[in-house]
Structure formats: structure tokens, C-alpha cells
Amino acid sequence: MRAANRRSGTKRRRLGRFTAGGAALALLLAACGGAGEEDQAAPAAEEPEAPEAEKPEGDEPEADADAASDEIDLSDAAAFYEGNTVTWVVPYDPGGGHDAYPRAFVPFLAEELGADVVISNEPGAGAMLATNRWANEPNPDGTRIANIPTAGVLMHLLTGNDAVEFEAEDIAWLGVFVDEPAAVSVAQDGPFETWDDVLAADRQLRYGLTGFGSSPHFTLALLDDVFDLNMDVVSGYGSSAEMNLSMSAGDIDMLAGSIGSALAQYRAGEAQPVLAFIEPGNMPDGAPDTLHSVFDYVDDPDLLEILQAHASVYSSARGIVASSRIPEDRLLYLEQAIERALNNPEFHAVMEEQERELNVQNGAWFRDEVQVVLNAPDEYRDFLIAVTAEGED
């Protein structure tokens, strides 16, 4: 296990100015609930003229893809991929959900492309090291694709974080494995069994991260402020598997991730999920009795708006991406192959056997969601900027 870095930050009341922007948070919540108004700035959300567009569902995005393929000859793209080698970049060490999903998926994508698809684990900097590398690859030809922690990357883009060395338009948003709420877990057989136990702790708590500015960082920083926990941070882990080992050893008290990974770790006896950004009464099947909704613990209207906005924006979608500079015909061919593979019943059976959640979405849906997040109001950006700055001190 690599050495993690202990980090004790000065307590910041990040929510001070954020709470004052409660009205703007309502706009964010409304936008994430279903709007796809790509050109609309946050203040314009109150304009009555433009009806709210519905998110693409069912066959609608697929029809768009079919229409595009009617206009573009894909025969050269098919010939390019046949027998070629495609590298799938996983920006984490082996182990954990971000590795498990693509590892199960690549055989089905290989079948659709007629190509050999190989996994390349390239961890570092909370997934940003590898993501920056392939996003800036000169003359991308379509043989390099990746998965990313979508929410963390989008938050970096939203806040203009220097850790991101690309723009949103540099990325081709090709599909999603699963759109899952965030969850927090503690060690099984550890000192805490529920979130109430965490709140009652009589010592400083520690949480683990793969890197500052990562998806779990935003979730745990938000909880740190909402519950005034003044937690310590231990960063530098290569994967959630490493953090689980550290948590079992008592080096950290909790970690955050998607609800799917949290439940998989629970079934494997590795961790105990205790808190989720899920509405009360909507817990997934198989969830332990110790898992509760964050909304059960807060009744302040301003804080509820903040938590609900975070839940809507930050559902930990596991995105499939590539460079948008790939030749147009190859990019379209690749997106269509990914969509077919995502909907392959055999792939779904594999994920069910692994007891991992699956809620696949195509590229059109993904692009719509990306635009919603990038149009978030300034008040939410201020909070994210404050959290991101913790990794720069």
C-alpha cells in the first residue's frame, strides 16, 4: 500500500456565503431535475418564454445517432477498428468500482468494434493525471478511450480549477455505466455502526481520499461543514480498495463513493455504508439497516437546499469519454458501439453476478447532463472553489 499523506486543514465555514444563496440553489435543483436548456444562464431560469426541455429518454437519443449515421459514411471507421487495438484508460489502480465496470465491459465493446480492447490502469492526482494526458494527446485517432469520475471532473471544469488542463468541449461524452447517489461508509466491526455514532464521536475524525478535488472530497467536505465535524484528511490513496484496508486498520474513519460501490463493499465484508444522498424511503434493495438518508438529519431549509442540490448534481455518474478531436466518423462509430455494448443483456448479467448497480445511459443523455452541471449558479461554484482550494494550500 502506498503511503498516504495526513492533512489537517484549518476549519473553513465554506457554507457561510453558500447558505445565503438558497434561492439560487433552488434553480440548480430545478435544472438538474430535468432541464436541458443548453444556452440558458442561471438568472434566465425565471424567463417564462422558453418551455423546459425534457431529458432525452428511451429511443430518442438513439434516433439522433441513427440520423447522424445516415449522413456520415461509417465504412472507413468500421474498417479502421476491425482488428485494431483500443486502449481503455482507467485512471485508478486495479480494485474498486472505477476499475470493475470497464474491466467487465471491454469484452462486449471489443465484440462490437471487432477490436482488441485492453485496460491500462493509470492512477494519480484523483484521476486527473491520466485524464489530462489523454485529453491533450496530439492527433487522437480513436484508439484511446477512458472512464472518469464524472462529477469530480465536471466540478473542476465548473470552477476553472488549474488541475484540469482541458475544456469541456475537448471531451466526447460517449455514455454512462451508472448514475448513482453518493454514500459514506465506515469500517465493518469498527468503532462506528451508524451515522449517529459518527456524530457522537469524542475525538477528531479522519476521512480518506485518492486526491484533493476528487468526487468524494466534495461530498465529505460538504458533510464536514453541514455537521460541523472539523475532520482531518488523509489523501493519496490509489483506490477505494486501499482506503478500505486503511479504514480496517483504523488509519481513517470513513470514505465516500457511489452507493453501488458502498453496497458491493458491504457485501464483501469490507465496509459499512451509513449515510447516502438518497431520499428517505428510497434506499436500494440489500441496503443494511445502518444506512440512512442524509436528509433525515437536517431540517434547516437552507441546508436542505444545499444537500438536495448536491444530491442532484453529484450522483457519481461513471462516464465513458474520449477526445472530441477524434475523426468524426470514428467518434460516431465508437459511440454507437458503446451504446450497443452498454445495452447488451450479457453485460447486464455479468454486472448482476458481480452485484454492481447498472443504469446505463447513452451519449446524448450524458451530454445533456454535462450541460446542466456546467450551467450551475455561481453560489454553488463558490463552495466548490473553496473546497478545491484546500488542496492548494
MARSERO-940596 format. One record per residue (C-alpha): x, y, z; residue in three letters. Coordinates in nm, 3 decimals, decimal comma. Example, Ala and Ser with C-alpha at 12.3 -4.5 7.8 and 13.67 -1.06 7.14 Angstrom:
BEGIN
x / y / z / resn
1,230 / -0,450 / 0,780 / ALA
1,367 / -0,106 / 0,714 / SER
//
This chain:
BEGIN
x / y / z / resn
0,000 / 0,000 / 0,000 / MET
0,135 / 0,340 / -0,089 / ARG
0,185 / 0,592 / 0,186 / ALA
-0,098 / 0,838 / 0,224 / ALA
-0,048 / 1,196 / 0,332 / ASN
-0,202 / 1,320 / 0,656 / ARG
-0,356 / 1,662 / 0,606 / ARG
-0,512 / 1,874 / 0,881 / SER
-0,682 / 2,178 / 0,738 / GLY
-0,797 / 2,492 / 0,912 / THR
-1,170 / 2,483 / 0,955 / LYS
-1,346 / 2,695 / 0,695 / ARG
-1,709 / 2,786 / 0,711 / ARG
-1,749 / 2,722 / 0,341 / ARG
-2,127 / 2,718 / 0,372 / LEU
-2,146 / 3,069 / 0,517 / GLY
-2,193 / 3,254 / 0,191 / ARG
-2,331 / 2,945 / 0,018 / PHE
-2,630 / 2,921 / 0,251 / THR
-2,715 / 3,282 / 0,174 / ALA
-2,764 / 3,178 / -0,186 / GLY
-3,052 / 2,944 / -0,112 / GLY
-3,270 / 3,084 / -0,389 / ALA
-3,003 / 3,014 / -0,646 / ALA
-2,973 / 2,658 / -0,518 / LEU
-3,338 / 2,606 / -0,598 / ALA
-3,260 / 2,698 / -0,957 / LEU
-2,981 / 2,442 / -0,962 / LEU
-3,210 / 2,175 / -0,825 / LEU
-3,472 / 2,254 / -1,090 / ALA
-3,215 / 2,245 / -1,367 / ALA
-3,076 / 1,910 / -1,258 / CYS
-3,424 / 1,766 / -1,226 / GLY
-3,486 / 1,766 / -1,599 / GLY
-3,394 / 2,075 / -1,793 / ALA
-3,168 / 2,058 / -2,093 / GLY
-3,156 / 2,427 / -2,183 / GLU
-2,800 / 2,443 / -2,304 / GLU
-2,773 / 2,814 / -2,368 / ASP
-2,958 / 2,940 / -2,063 / GLN
-2,764 / 3,117 / -1,788 / ALA
-2,880 / 3,076 / -1,428 / ALA
-3,066 / 3,411 / -1,395 / PRO
-3,263 / 3,334 / -1,707 / ALA
-3,423 / 3,032 / -1,541 / ALA
-3,718 / 3,251 / -1,443 / GLU
-3,798 / 3,357 / -1,800 / GLU
-4,140 / 3,221 / -1,898 / PRO
-4,097 / 3,218 / -2,278 / GLU
-3,880 / 2,912 / -2,322 / ALA
-4,052 / 2,588 / -2,214 / PRO
-3,837 / 2,349 / -2,018 / GLU
-3,692 / 2,080 / -2,239 / ALA
-3,729 / 1,720 / -2,128 / GLU
-3,427 / 1,500 / -2,088 / LYS
-3,375 / 1,252 / -2,370 / PRO
-3,528 / 0,916 / -2,284 / GLU
-3,588 / 0,585 / -2,446 / GLY
-3,513 / 0,575 / -2,817 / ASP
-3,495 / 0,950 / -2,877 / GLU
-3,116 / 0,989 / -2,845 / PRO
-3,070 / 0,666 / -3,044 / GLU
-3,278 / 0,814 / -3,324 / ALA
-3,043 / 1,113 / -3,330 / ASP
-2,746 / 0,880 / -3,359 / ALA
-2,915 / 0,691 / -3,641 / ASP
-2,981 / 1,016 / -3,822 / ALA
-2,617 / 1,115 / -3,788 / ALA
-2,502 / 0,779 / -3,922 / SER
-2,730 / 0,824 / -4,223 / ASP
-2,537 / 1,142 / -4,305 / GLU
-2,187 / 1,006 / -4,234 / ILE
-2,033 / 0,706 / -4,411 / ASP
-1,906 / 0,479 / -4,134 / LEU
-1,750 / 0,210 / -4,355 / SER
-1,399 / 0,354 / -4,321 / ASP
-1,443 / 0,377 / -3,942 / ALA
-1,555 / 0,014 / -3,925 / ALA
-1,251 / -0,092 / -4,126 / ALA
-1,025 / 0,115 / -3,900 / PHE
-1,140 / -0,058 / -3,582 / TYR
-1,155 / -0,411 / -3,725 / GLU
-0,852 / -0,595 / -3,589 / GLY
-0,707 / -0,281 / -3,427 / ASN
-0,609 / -0,239 / -3,060 / THR
-0,801 / 0,009 / -2,843 / VAL
-0,666 / 0,115 / -2,504 / THR
-0,915 / 0,184 / -2,226 / TRP
-0,761 / 0,414 / -1,966 / VAL
-0,873 / 0,355 / -1,606 / VAL
-0,739 / 0,648 / -1,400 / PRO
-0,712 / 0,438 / -1,084 / TYR
-0,523 / 0,135 / -0,959 / ASP
-0,689 / -0,206 / -1,005 / PRO
-0,962 / -0,262 / -0,749 / GLY
-1,271 / -0,055 / -0,670 / GLY
-1,572 / 0,038 / -0,879 / GLY
-1,394 / 0,262 / -1,129 / HIS
-1,185 / -0,039 / -1,233 / ASP
-1,455 / -0,307 / -1,208 / ALA
-1,703 / -0,152 / -1,451 / TYR
-1,473 / -0,109 / -1,753 / PRO
-1,299 / -0,441 / -1,685 / ARG
-1,634 / -0,619 / -1,716 / ALA
-1,740 / -0,407 / -2,014 / PHE
-1,444 / -0,422 / -2,253 / VAL
-1,513 / -0,775 / -2,386 / PRO
-1,854 / -0,659 / -2,509 / PHE
-1,714 / -0,341 / -2,663 / LEU
-1,441 / -0,546 / -2,830 / ALA
-1,710 / -0,762 / -2,986 / GLU
-1,895 / -0,459 / -3,123 / GLU
-1,579 / -0,297 / -3,264 / LEU
-1,410 / -0,612 / -3,387 / GLY
-1,106 / -0,482 / -3,200 / ALA
-0,885 / -0,588 / -2,911 / ASP
-0,971 / -0,361 / -2,616 / VAL
-0,715 / -0,361 / -2,335 / VAL
-0,725 / -0,197 / -1,991 / ILE
-0,448 / 0,043 / -1,886 / SER
-0,456 / 0,145 / -1,518 / ASN
-0,300 / 0,492 / -1,486 / GLU
-0,368 / 0,630 / -1,134 / PRO
-0,271 / 0,965 / -0,989 / GLY
-0,399 / 1,304 / -0,871 / ALA
-0,755 / 1,189 / -0,812 / GLY
-0,786 / 1,059 / -1,171 / ALA
-0,667 / 1,386 / -1,325 / MET
-0,315 / 1,272 / -1,418 / LEU
-0,431 / 1,023 / -1,681 / ALA
-0,730 / 1,231 / -1,786 / THR
-0,513 / 1,533 / -1,864 / ASN
-0,271 / 1,310 / -2,052 / ARG
-0,515 / 1,154 / -2,297 / TRP
-0,727 / 1,470 / -2,329 / ALA
-0,420 / 1,650 / -2,464 / ASN
-0,293 / 1,366 / -2,679 / GLU
-0,182 / 1,505 / -3,018 / PRO
-0,379 / 1,378 / -3,318 / ASN
-0,604 / 1,128 / -3,135 / PRO
-0,712 / 0,854 / -3,375 / ASP
-0,987 / 0,684 / -3,173 / GLY
-0,779 / 0,406 / -3,018 / THR
-0,777 / 0,560 / -2,671 / ARG
-1,091 / 0,590 / -2,459 / ILE
-1,140 / 0,618 / -2,084 / ALA
-1,375 / 0,624 / -1,791 / ASN
-1,375 / 0,914 / -1,546 / ILE
-1,528 / 1,011 / -1,211 / PRO
-1,767 / 1,238 / -1,397 / THR
-1,883 / 1,456 / -1,111 / ALA
-1,532 / 1,542 / -0,996 / GLY
-1,417 / 1,628 / -1,347 / VAL
-1,724 / 1,843 / -1,409 / LEU
-1,676 / 2,027 / -1,082 / MET
-1,318 / 2,103 / -1,182 / HIS
-1,442 / 2,238 / -1,514 / LEU
-1,718 / 2,435 / -1,343 / LEU
-1,475 / 2,608 / -1,109 / THR
-1,192 / 2,661 / -1,356 / GLY
-0,954 / 2,450 / -1,148 / ASN
-0,596 / 2,453 / -1,279 / ASP
-0,582 / 2,077 / -1,218 / ALA
-0,783 / 2,040 / -1,539 / VAL
-0,577 / 2,102 / -1,849 / GLU
-0,864 / 2,084 / -2,097 / PHE
-1,206 / 2,234 / -2,168 / GLU
-1,544 / 2,061 / -2,168 / ALA
-1,558 / 2,080 / -2,547 / GLU
-1,232 / 1,883 / -2,567 / ASP
-1,416 / 1,578 / -2,434 / ILE
-1,652 / 1,349 / -2,623 / ALA
-1,913 / 1,234 / -2,370 / TRP
-2,000 / 0,886 / -2,500 / LEU
-2,205 / 0,705 / -2,237 / GLY
-2,258 / 0,625 / -1,869 / VAL
-2,236 / 0,298 / -1,679 / PHE
-2,445 / 0,408 / -1,384 / VAL
-2,576 / 0,728 / -1,234 / ASP
-2,559 / 0,669 / -0,860 / GLU
-2,603 / 0,878 / -0,546 / PRO
-2,307 / 0,940 / -0,319 / ALA
-2,265 / 0,740 / 0,002 / ALA
-2,036 / 0,733 / 0,305 / VAL
-1,900 / 0,413 / 0,461 / SER
-1,718 / 0,323 / 0,782 / VAL
-1,527 / 0,008 / 0,875 / ALA
-1,717 / -0,311 / 0,946 / GLN
-1,656 / -0,419 / 1,305 / ASP
-1,509 / -0,074 / 1,368 / GLY
-1,596 / 0,185 / 1,634 / PRO
-1,898 / 0,318 / 1,439 / PHE
-2,207 / 0,137 / 1,316 / GLU
-2,429 / 0,430 / 1,219 / THR
-2,401 / 0,797 / 1,130 / TRP
-2,533 / 0,874 / 1,478 / ASP
-2,223 / 0,706 / 1,617 / ASP
-2,008 / 0,924 / 1,393 / VAL
-2,182 / 1,238 / 1,518 / LEU
-2,133 / 1,128 / 1,878 / ALA
-1,757 / 1,067 / 1,839 / ALA
-1,547 / 1,228 / 2,114 / ASP
-1,231 / 1,259 / 1,904 / ARG
-1,126 / 1,413 / 1,575 / GLN
-1,238 / 1,203 / 1,280 / LEU
-1,036 / 1,125 / 0,968 / ARG
-1,156 / 1,057 / 0,615 / TYR
-0,964 / 0,916 / 0,319 / GLY
-0,924 / 1,045 / -0,037 / LEU
-0,749 / 0,942 / -0,356 / THR
-0,677 / 1,311 / -0,408 / GLY
-0,793 / 1,660 / -0,323 / PHE
-1,065 / 1,780 / -0,558 / GLY
-1,183 / 1,424 / -0,623 / SER
-1,553 / 1,339 / -0,620 / SER
-1,552 / 1,205 / -0,261 / PRO
-1,367 / 1,516 / -0,144 / HIS
-1,660 / 1,741 / -0,234 / PHE
-1,910 / 1,509 / -0,065 / THR
-1,710 / 1,468 / 0,255 / LEU
-1,623 / 1,838 / 0,272 / ALA
-1,993 / 1,920 / 0,245 / LEU
-2,078 / 1,681 / 0,528 / LEU
-1,788 / 1,818 / 0,732 / ASP
-1,943 / 2,164 / 0,714 / ASP
-2,308 / 2,067 / 0,750 / VAL
-2,241 / 1,867 / 1,068 / PHE
-1,951 / 2,084 / 1,192 / ASP
-1,723 / 1,782 / 1,230 / LEU
-1,387 / 1,953 / 1,171 / ASN
-1,244 / 1,633 / 1,025 / MET
-0,885 / 1,554 / 0,935 / ASP
-0,800 / 1,445 / 0,578 / VAL
-0,572 / 1,161 / 0,470 / VAL
-0,511 / 1,174 / 0,095 / SER
-0,302 / 0,994 / -0,163 / GLY
-0,467 / 0,652 / -0,182 / TYR
-0,462 / 0,476 / -0,518 / GLY
-0,811 / 0,326 / -0,497 / SER
-1,107 / 0,261 / -0,271 / SER
-0,962 / -0,086 / -0,208 / ALA
-0,655 / 0,074 / -0,049 / GLU
-0,873 / 0,302 / 0,159 / MET
-1,079 / 0,006 / 0,280 / ASN
-0,764 / -0,162 / 0,408 / LEU
-0,656 / 0,159 / 0,579 / SER
-1,001 / 0,203 / 0,730 / MET
-0,999 / -0,155 / 0,862 / SER
-0,663 / -0,080 / 1,023 / ALA
-0,807 / 0,229 / 1,193 / GLY
-0,597 / 0,480 / 1,000 / ASP
-0,910 / 0,654 / 0,870 / ILE
-1,270 / 0,651 / 0,990 / ASP
-1,467 / 0,688 / 0,669 / MET
-1,461 / 0,716 / 0,293 / LEU
-1,710 / 0,826 / 0,030 / ALA
-1,807 / 0,688 / -0,308 / GLY
-2,111 / 0,574 / -0,501 / SER
-2,391 / 0,378 / -0,338 / ILE
-2,320 / 0,088 / -0,574 / GLY
-1,959 / 0,058 / -0,463 / SER
-2,061 / 0,105 / -0,099 / ALA
-2,308 / -0,184 / -0,118 / LEU
-2,058 / -0,405 / -0,302 / ALA
-1,800 / -0,336 / -0,029 / GLN
-2,064 / -0,414 / 0,233 / TYR
-2,149 / -0,749 / 0,075 / ARG
-1,778 / -0,830 / 0,056 / ALA
-1,739 / -0,756 / 0,428 / GLY
-1,507 / -0,461 / 0,359 / GLU
-1,710 / -0,159 / 0,472 / ALA
-2,035 / -0,049 / 0,633 / GLN
-2,242 / 0,216 / 0,448 / PRO
-2,401 / 0,457 / 0,696 / VAL
-2,514 / 0,765 / 0,501 / LEU
-2,641 / 0,828 / 0,147 / ALA
-2,765 / 1,121 / -0,059 / PHE
-3,094 / 0,942 / -0,121 / ILE
-3,444 / 1,049 / -0,027 / GLU
-3,578 / 0,869 / 0,283 / PRO
-3,770 / 0,557 / 0,191 / GLY
-3,583 / 0,509 / -0,138 / ASN
-3,290 / 0,302 / -0,016 / MET
-3,182 / 0,033 / -0,265 / PRO
-3,256 / -0,334 / -0,214 / ASP
-3,000 / -0,507 / 0,000 / GLY
-2,903 / -0,195 / 0,193 / ALA
-2,822 / -0,260 / 0,561 / PRO
-3,036 / -0,117 / 0,837 / ASP
-2,743 / 0,106 / 0,933 / THR
-2,774 / 0,306 / 0,609 / LEU
-2,976 / 0,626 / 0,644 / HIS
-3,055 / 0,928 / 0,432 / SER
-2,862 / 1,248 / 0,493 / VAL
-3,198 / 1,425 / 0,472 / PHE
-3,308 / 1,252 / 0,793 / ASP
-3,052 / 1,456 / 0,986 / TYR
-3,122 / 1,808 / 0,863 / VAL
-3,433 / 2,024 / 0,894 / ASP
-3,286 / 2,368 / 0,825 / ASP
-3,435 / 2,483 / 0,490 / PRO
-3,113 / 2,639 / 0,364 / ASP
-2,907 / 2,332 / 0,442 / LEU
-3,170 / 2,107 / 0,289 / LEU
-3,148 / 2,306 / -0,033 / GLU
-2,771 / 2,267 / -0,032 / ILE
-2,787 / 1,893 / 0,027 / LEU
-3,058 / 1,844 / -0,232 / GLN
-2,864 / 2,041 / -0,490 / ALA
-2,556 / 1,832 / -0,419 / HIS
-2,758 / 1,512 / -0,448 / ALA
-2,899 / 1,619 / -0,784 / SER
-2,572 / 1,737 / -0,936 / VAL
-2,342 / 1,489 / -0,770 / TYR
-2,483 / 1,145 / -0,831 / SER
-2,145 / 0,994 / -0,917 / SER
-2,215 / 0,904 / -1,278 / ALA
-1,944 / 0,673 / -1,414 / ARG
-1,879 / 0,827 / -1,753 / GLY
-1,723 / 0,689 / -2,070 / ILE
-1,527 / 0,950 / -2,262 / VAL
-1,270 / 1,013 / -2,534 / ALA
-1,112 / 1,307 / -2,712 / SER
-1,356 / 1,513 / -2,917 / SER
-1,077 / 1,560 / -3,174 / ARG
-1,108 / 1,202 / -3,293 / ILE
-1,217 / 1,196 / -3,662 / PRO
-1,592 / 1,244 / -3,679 / GLU
-1,680 / 0,913 / -3,842 / ASP
-1,472 / 0,712 / -3,593 / ARG
-1,618 / 0,901 / -3,298 / LEU
-1,973 / 0,832 / -3,413 / LEU
-1,893 / 0,468 / -3,483 / TYR
-1,734 / 0,437 / -3,139 / LEU
-2,030 / 0,599 / -2,964 / GLU
-2,276 / 0,367 / -3,137 / GLN
-2,066 / 0,062 / -3,050 / ALA
-2,051 / 0,174 / -2,686 / ILE
-2,428 / 0,219 / -2,674 / GLU
-2,490 / -0,128 / -2,817 / ARG
-2,244 / -0,285 / -2,574 / ALA
-2,396 / -0,098 / -2,279 / LEU
-2,735 / -0,244 / -2,365 / ASN
-2,607 / -0,598 / -2,421 / ASN
-2,808 / -0,829 / -2,190 / PRO
-2,497 / -1,040 / -2,132 / GLU
-2,312 / -0,739 / -1,994 / PHE
-2,604 / -0,670 / -1,762 / HIS
-2,595 / -1,033 / -1,647 / ALA
-2,224 / -1,004 / -1,566 / VAL
-2,280 / -0,692 / -1,358 / MET
-2,572 / -0,855 / -1,178 / GLU
-2,348 / -1,151 / -1,097 / GLU
-2,092 / -0,906 / -0,955 / GLN
-2,375 / -0,741 / -0,758 / GLU
-2,297 / -0,399 / -0,903 / ARG
-2,561 / -0,143 / -0,988 / GLU
-2,618 / -0,068 / -1,356 / LEU
-2,821 / 0,219 / -1,501 / ASN
-2,674 / 0,276 / -1,845 / VAL
-2,723 / 0,599 / -2,040 / GLN
-2,615 / 0,691 / -2,391 / ASN
-2,406 / 0,979 / -2,518 / GLY
-2,698 / 1,213 / -2,587 / ALA
-2,821 / 1,181 / -2,228 / TRP
-2,467 / 1,228 / -2,098 / PHE
-2,409 / 1,547 / -2,298 / ARG
-2,735 / 1,692 / -2,172 / ASP
-2,636 / 1,624 / -1,810 / GLU
-2,294 / 1,778 / -1,863 / VAL
-2,451 / 2,098 / -1,987 / GLN
-2,684 / 2,115 / -1,687 / VAL
-2,390 / 2,096 / -1,447 / VAL
-2,182 / 2,349 / -1,639 / LEU
-2,476 / 2,593 / -1,618 / ASN
-2,492 / 2,571 / -1,237 / ALA
-2,531 / 2,903 / -1,049 / PRO
-2,238 / 3,096 / -0,908 / ASP
-2,325 / 3,020 / -0,545 / GLU
-2,255 / 2,651 / -0,595 / TYR
-1,932 / 2,732 / -0,776 / ARG
-1,817 / 2,939 / -0,478 / ASP
-1,849 / 2,639 / -0,250 / PHE
-1,665 / 2,413 / -0,492 / LEU
-1,387 / 2,668 / -0,534 / ILE
-1,343 / 2,688 / -0,157 / ALA
-1,317 / 2,310 / -0,131 / VAL
-1,078 / 2,286 / -0,424 / THR
-0,852 / 2,547 / -0,266 / ALA
-0,787 / 2,310 / 0,025 / GLU
-0,566 / 2,103 / -0,199 / GLY
-0,362 / 2,407 / -0,298 / GLU
-0,273 / 2,539 / 0,048 / ASP
//
